Structure formats: C-alpha cells, structure tokens
Amino acid sequence: MEERTLDTKERLQEEQDFGFARVYSVELKYKEQPKLDRDLLYANMERHTGKLDRPERQKQAAGLAVWEANEKAGKDLLHFFHLNYMVQYAEGELPAQTSLMDIENRSAADYATAVQQSWHWRESEQTLQECTHSLLLVDMMASGLEPKTRLELFTGALRAVLETAPCDAIYFRASDKLVEPGAYLAAIEEGARLYGAMNVRFYNVEGTGSERHEALMDTVGLAALGIPDVQCHFYDLNPDEVADMLANIGYYLFNQGDVISDGETIGFTEDMRWRCEHQYALAAPQRVVIDLNPGEPHYAGRQGAAPAE
C-alpha cells in the first residue's frame, strides 16, 4: 500500500473512527458550591505536574502561573501551562495545557448509562441526585503526548484539583465512568492508573432466540487515549473472569501499546488461547477494539472483518 500524507480532514476522520479524543475531560460534581484557593491550587498543580509557566496574556500576579480569564458566558476559567510536558509541532515545541472551568450542572438522568455500569459504586446515582454544582477539567494541546504521558499529566492535574477542592463524584467522559473521589485517589496511590480512565462494561444480550446465556463485555476509555479498547461477545462464561481478562489486557495495551496483531492468541494460563482481531466496537461509542475469541463453544461473535488499514 502506497504511503501518503493525510490532510487535516482525513486525519480528523481517522481519529474519529478510532475513537481518539483530541480533548480529554472529566467532570467534578459537588453537593455544595466549591471554593477554590488559587494559591493552593497552583502549589498542588506544580507539586503533581511539575513546573508551570504563563504566556504574556496571563495576569501578572507575582508567582501565579495560572491564567485567569472569563468565558463569554461569564464563567471562571483557570488555565495551566505544563513545562514538563512539551509537545513537538512543526512550528516548534509547545507545553501541554489543562483548564479548569465552572460549567452548568447536569441532572443525574444525564448519566444514566454510567450509573447502569457502576458496579463498583452502588451509591453513584444517589450522590449525583444530591449534587448541584460542577467543574470541568480538560486538557488541550496534549493529544500529541504518548498515552501514558498524557494520562500521567491529566491524573496529576486532577489530583491537584481534588486536593484543593474535594468533590463528591467524578465523571470521566471518555470512559463514561463515575467514581467515588476517595476510591479514585486510593486506587491511583496503589498504581491503578486506569481506575477512572478505563471502564469495564457488561451487557446481557437478549432476543436472539438462543437458550444459552449470551453476553457482551467491553472496555471503554482506552481508544480516547489512542489505544484499542477490548471486547468479548460470548456464551456461558463467568462474567467476573471475563472482566478480569479484559482489564488485564487493557493494562497490557496501555503499558505496551497496540502490539497485538490480528490472529495472535493471548492468554494468562497454559490452557487459555483467545484469538485477537481489531474490529469496530459492537457497543457505542464508535471506536476500534480488539475483539477476543475464546473459541468454541463460547464465542458468540464473528471475526474476519477487521477495520481497514
């Protein structure tokens, strides 16, 4: 296949097909209006993400490396420039950036799909119903970073915000996952870097006429970082064991990159040989996944239709 340079429109379409997120975002939900100590936030941000800087348009407050501005809607905006996370562009290097802003609070009903998959936090819906304020943390000019580096930066920024203004719920948009802030911070401390960024979901498949138990499990959130998610469409397997398999492969891909080739088999025991193939996800959102075939009599999917290169 002849190589050629993709134009901007083609590149953006390719990223959309893959499920890649040029801007990564998390909502912080509060039962009461959060109070931000800007000096403390700056100190925490620098402690977790390293040296910060400001452009000329920033306020010239002594020692404050936070750009404070107003959106057209009049919302507060805090902007951080992370000098330890430089991104190479044709014009030169630019620092990756994060922004924290006040956004309109959404009702619990808007998070219905996340609540349905909140097996790890049963109180999530009740907590959302009690929340009345929201902040949004996003990254910008960071999509050129390697996935691990990009998530490292975002995790550091999120920890800085949580330590400055603790919230009551965190919603990862890319993984459609709700997490309890204390559990999130504990998981990150223990090295579970994908605790919020990757969601393992379970769906019962009904109406197919089969007497066997048919189910679909997948991960969501990895494709947004530039790594394929993982899915398995199966009959009569233990969902807990499948979930462990998906999570383990998800971490493997996060650490190693997209190194699994179509047709390759993977397993964590002597007898486990699940065949892998890149496909488009069966469950929304649209993205590329590695489909796992556990073999007969358990596989309920179809391989041989990988996305075109």
matplotlib code that plots the C-alpha trace (Angstrom):
import matplotlib.pyplot as plt

x = [0.0, 1.5, 2.1, 0.8, 0.3, -3.2, -4.7, -6.3, -9.8, -8.7, -6.7, -9.6, -11.9, -9.4, -9.2, -13.0, -13.3, -10.7, -12.4, -9.5, -10.1, -8.2, -9.5, -9.7, -12.2, -13.5, -16.5, -16.2, -19.6, -20.3, -23.2, -22.2, -20.5, -16.8, -14.4, -11.0, -8.0, -6.0, -2.6, -3.2, -4.3, -1.2, 1.0, -0.8, -0.7, 3.1, 3.7, 1.8, 2.7, 6.0, 7.0, 4.3, 4.5, 2.3, 2.1, 2.2, -1.6, -1.8, -2.4, 0.9, 0.2, 3.5, 4.3, 0.9, 1.3, -2.4, -4.2, -7.4, -10.0, -13.7, -15.6, -18.3, -20.8, -19.0, -17.7, -14.4, -11.6, -8.2, -5.5, -2.2, 0.8, 2.9, 6.5, 7.4, 5.1, 6.2, 4.6, 6.5, 4.8, 6.0, 6.4, 8.3, 7.5, 4.5, 3.6, 0.6, -2.1, -5.0, -8.0, -10.5, -13.8, -17.2, -20.0, -23.7, -24.7, -26.4, -29.1, -28.5, -30.6, -27.9, -25.5, -27.9, -25.5, -22.7, -25.0, -26.1, -22.5, -21.4, -20.9, -18.0, -20.0, -23.6, -24.3, -23.4, -26.9, -27.9, -24.8, -25.5, -29.0, -27.6, -25.0, -25.8, -22.5, -20.0, -16.4, -14.9, -11.2, -9.9, -6.5, -5.5, -2.5, -1.9, -3.1, 0.4, 1.8, 2.2, -0.9, 0.9, 2.4, -0.9, -2.8, 0.0, -0.3, -4.1, -4.1, -1.7, -3.9, -7.0, -5.3, -4.3, -7.9, -9.2, -6.7, -7.7, -11.5, -12.6, -15.7, -18.4, -18.3, -16.0, -17.3, -14.8, -16.4, -14.2, -14.9, -18.5, -17.4, -18.5, -16.0, -16.0, -13.2, -11.7, -11.7, -10.1, -7.3, -6.6, -6.5, -4.1, -1.8, -1.8, -0.8, -4.2, -3.6, -6.7, -9.2, -11.2, -9.9, -11.0, -14.5, -15.3, -18.9, -21.3, -24.4, -26.8, -27.8, -31.4, -33.9, -31.6, -33.7, -30.8, -31.3, -27.8, -26.6, -25.3, -23.4, -21.1, -18.3, -16.0, -13.7, -14.3, -11.9, -8.7, -9.4, -9.8, -6.1, -5.0, -5.1, -7.7, -10.3, -11.1, -14.4, -15.7, -19.0, -19.6, -21.8, -21.8, -18.6, -18.1, -18.5, -16.1, -13.4, -14.1, -13.9, -10.5, -9.3, -10.4, -8.9, -5.6, -5.4, -6.4, -3.5, -1.2, -2.1, -1.8, 1.7, 2.9, 0.9, -1.1, 1.3, -1.3, -1.6, -4.7, -4.8, -2.5, -3.7, -3.4, -3.9, -2.8, -2.9, -1.5, -4.9, -6.2, -5.7, -8.1, -7.7, -7.5, -8.7, -9.1, -12.7, -15.2, -17.0, -20.3, -21.5, -21.4, -19.4, -17.8, -14.2, -11.7, -11.4, -9.5, -12.2, -11.4, -12.5, -12.4, -13.1, -15.9, -18.4, -18.2, -17.6, -20.8, -19.2, -17.6, -14.0, -12.6, -13.9, -11.1, -11.2, -9.3, -5.8]
y = [0.0, 3.3, 5.7, 9.2, 12.1, 12.6, 16.0, 17.6, 16.4, 12.8, 12.8, 14.0, 11.5, 8.7, 9.8, 9.9, 6.4, 5.2, 6.9, 9.2, 12.3, 15.4, 17.0, 14.8, 15.8, 15.0, 16.5, 17.1, 17.1, 18.9, 18.9, 22.5, 25.2, 24.6, 27.2, 27.4, 28.7, 29.8, 29.9, 26.4, 25.1, 26.4, 24.8, 21.5, 21.6, 22.3, 19.5, 16.9, 18.0, 19.9, 23.4, 25.8, 28.9, 31.6, 33.5, 37.2, 37.5, 35.9, 38.2, 39.5, 38.4, 37.7, 34.0, 33.0, 30.7, 30.4, 32.2, 33.6, 34.7, 34.9, 32.9, 34.6, 33.2, 34.8, 31.6, 31.5, 29.8, 28.7, 27.7, 25.9, 25.5, 22.4, 22.9, 19.3, 18.1, 19.6, 18.6, 18.8, 20.6, 21.6, 25.2, 24.1, 22.9, 24.0, 23.0, 20.7, 22.6, 22.0, 24.2, 24.2, 25.9, 26.2, 24.5, 24.2, 21.3, 18.4, 16.2, 12.6, 11.4, 12.6, 10.0, 7.0, 4.8, 5.4, 4.7, 1.4, 0.2, 1.5, -2.0, -0.6, 2.3, 1.5, 4.9, 6.8, 7.7, 8.9, 11.0, 12.6, 13.5, 15.5, 17.4, 21.0, 22.3, 21.1, 21.9, 20.7, 19.8, 19.4, 19.0, 21.0, 20.7, 17.4, 14.9, 14.7, 13.2, 9.4, 7.8, 7.1, 10.5, 12.2, 10.3, 11.0, 14.7, 14.6, 12.5, 14.9, 17.8, 16.0, 15.1, 18.8, 19.9, 17.2, 18.1, 21.8, 21.5, 17.9, 16.9, 14.3, 12.4, 12.3, 11.6, 10.5, 11.4, 9.2, 6.1, 7.0, 6.1, 7.5, 7.1, 8.0, 10.5, 8.7, 5.4, 7.1, 8.6, 5.4, 3.4, 5.9, 5.7, 1.9, 2.2, 1.5, 4.3, 3.3, 3.3, 6.1, 6.2, 2.6, 1.3, -2.5, -2.8, -5.8, -6.3, -9.2, -10.0, -10.9, -11.6, -13.8, -16.9, -18.8, -20.8, -20.1, -17.2, -14.6, -11.6, -8.8, -7.3, -4.5, -1.7, 1.9, 4.8, 3.4, 4.4, 8.0, 7.9, 6.2, 2.6, 0.0, -1.0, -4.7, -6.6, -10.2, -11.4, -14.8, -17.6, -19.2, -17.8, -16.4, -12.6, -11.9, -14.0, -12.2, -8.8, -9.7, -10.8, -7.6, -5.4, -7.3, -6.9, -3.3, -2.6, -4.6, -2.5, 0.7, -0.2, -1.8, 0.0, -1.6, -4.6, -7.4, -8.5, -9.9, -13.6, -13.7, -15.5, -14.3, -15.9, -15.8, -19.5, -22.6, -23.5, -20.0, -19.1, -16.4, -15.2, -11.4, -9.2, -5.5, -4.6, -1.7, -1.9, -3.7, -1.2, 2.6, 4.8, 4.1, 3.1, 0.4, -2.5, -5.8, -8.5, -11.6, -15.1, -17.6, -20.4, -23.0, -23.3, -19.9, -17.4, -15.6, -13.0, -13.0, -12.5, -11.9, -8.3, -6.1, -2.4, -1.4, -0.1]
z = [0.0, -1.1, 1.8, 1.7, 4.0, 5.3, 5.1, 8.2, 7.3, 6.7, 9.9, 11.9, 10.4, 11.1, 14.7, 15.0, 13.5, 16.0, 18.9, 19.8, 21.9, 21.0, 24.2, 27.3, 30.0, 33.5, 35.4, 39.1, 40.8, 44.1, 46.6, 47.6, 45.6, 45.5, 46.9, 45.1, 46.8, 43.7, 45.5, 47.0, 43.6, 41.9, 44.6, 44.3, 40.5, 40.5, 43.0, 40.9, 37.4, 37.7, 36.6, 35.3, 33.2, 31.8, 28.5, 28.3, 28.4, 31.8, 34.8, 36.1, 39.7, 41.3, 41.4, 40.0, 37.0, 36.3, 33.5, 34.9, 32.3, 31.7, 29.1, 27.1, 29.5, 32.4, 33.9, 35.6, 33.8, 35.1, 32.6, 33.3, 31.1, 32.0, 31.0, 32.0, 29.2, 25.9, 22.6, 19.4, 16.5, 13.0, 14.3, 17.4, 20.9, 23.0, 26.5, 27.1, 28.9, 31.3, 32.1, 34.9, 34.5, 36.0, 34.0, 34.2, 36.5, 34.8, 36.4, 37.4, 34.5, 32.1, 33.5, 33.1, 31.1, 33.6, 36.5, 34.9, 34.7, 38.2, 39.7, 41.7, 43.3, 44.1, 45.6, 42.5, 41.4, 44.9, 45.1, 41.7, 42.7, 45.6, 43.5, 42.5, 41.1, 38.5, 37.4, 34.2, 33.9, 30.3, 28.6, 25.5, 23.1, 24.9, 22.2, 20.8, 24.0, 24.4, 26.0, 29.3, 29.5, 28.6, 31.3, 33.8, 33.3, 33.5, 36.6, 38.3, 37.4, 38.6, 41.9, 42.4, 41.9, 44.3, 47.0, 46.6, 46.3, 47.2, 45.2, 45.8, 42.4, 39.4, 35.9, 33.2, 29.9, 27.7, 29.7, 30.8, 34.3, 37.7, 40.5, 44.2, 44.8, 47.8, 46.0, 42.9, 44.9, 46.8, 43.5, 41.9, 45.0, 44.6, 41.0, 39.3, 36.7, 34.6, 37.6, 36.1, 32.6, 31.7, 32.3, 32.1, 31.0, 31.0, 28.8, 28.7, 25.1, 24.8, 22.0, 19.9, 20.4, 21.9, 25.1, 26.1, 28.2, 25.7, 26.9, 25.7, 27.8, 26.8, 27.9, 27.1, 27.5, 26.1, 22.5, 23.6, 24.6, 21.3, 22.3, 21.2, 23.7, 24.2, 23.8, 24.1, 22.8, 24.5, 25.7, 29.1, 30.6, 34.1, 33.7, 36.6, 34.8, 31.5, 33.3, 34.8, 31.3, 29.7, 32.5, 32.3, 28.5, 28.8, 31.2, 28.9, 25.9, 27.9, 29.0, 25.8, 23.1, 20.2, 19.9, 19.5, 15.8, 14.2, 14.5, 17.5, 20.6, 24.1, 27.5, 31.1, 31.7, 29.9, 28.5, 27.6, 24.0, 22.9, 19.3, 18.8, 16.0, 15.5, 14.9, 15.4, 18.7, 19.0, 21.7, 21.5, 21.3, 17.9, 18.3, 17.4, 19.8, 20.0, 19.8, 21.8, 20.6, 23.4, 20.9, 20.7, 22.3, 23.9, 21.1, 20.1, 17.7, 14.3, 13.3, 9.8, 9.5, 10.9, 10.2, 7.0, 7.5]

ax = plt.figure().add_subplot(projection="3d")
ax.plot(x, y, z, "-o")
ax.set_aspect("equal")
plt.show()
